[in-house]
């Protein structure tokens, strides 16, 4: 028996291809997505769509990463980790992350945004398994809009999908919310498509 044909770009079965929602946008911050392996084939995940819509972004799946992944030799960009500073992390003995220097945030082209892709539990595991990530300055999102990610239930109102969180972070650092709105509009279409697809699968 032959398997289902998969799209070479989005890596999904052709019947649920998401390439129609790929929306390239211009941006200056380098983006590195560290993905938990169990998210790679999850149809609810948004990291692949994000990666394909951010030219030159990198997407790496794994649990333990070498520091060279986010600081290649000769690359002088400054790293920012997109992850909240949680009281539960402090009680678990994780070091208090340093605040990013304000002057660094004035030049988006000199920054690298590191994103952990996975459920809340999986992303926290990635942080715990990588001490080098724990020591990076963290970017805190401000004035977060409600999520349109209806594929998964959020534990907190301000929890966003990976795609939404990165768009919010880039808009905050680069100072242009409208720059990423076309991708967020495409994301809404992606969510509607996935909900319809999952609904048909449940009814079958």
C-alpha positions, 0 to 999 in steps of 0.5 A: 500500500502506498502512502499519501502524497505529501507537499514538498514545501509544507510537508503535509498531505496534499489533501491538507496542504497549507501552501495557499496561506504562505504569506512572505513578509519583510522583516529585519530581525533574524528568526530561529525557531527551535521546535520540539520533535513531537510538533513537527508532524502536528497538523495544528502546529503553526511553525511551518507556516511561519517559517515559510512566510519568513524568508531566511528564518531557520526551523530546527527540530530537536530537544537539546541544541548546541549554542552554535545553533543560535550563535554561528561563528562570525555572526554578531547578532544579539540573541533574544529568547521569546519566552515569559519570565515565570514564577514557577521557573524561578521556584524550579531553580532556573536562573533569572534571565537578564534584561535586554539592553535598551540600546540593542532593541534600537537596531532590529537588524542586529537581533536574533529572535529565538522561539520555542515551538511546542505546547506549553509543557513541551516548550518548557521542557526545551528550556529546562534541557538547554541551560544556554537558553536559560541565560539569554535575555528574554523579550516580554510581549506588551499589549498582547491581543486575544489569540485567534488560535482556536485549534488548541485551548489556551490555559491563559488568555494571553497565550498565543500560537507560535505564529501569533507570538512571533508576529507580535514580537517582530511588530514590537521590536520593529515598531510596525504592527501593520507590517505583519497583518497580512500574515495574521490574516492568512493565519486566520484562513489556515485556522479555518481550514484546519478546523474544517479538516479536523471536523471532517475527520471526526465525522468520518 
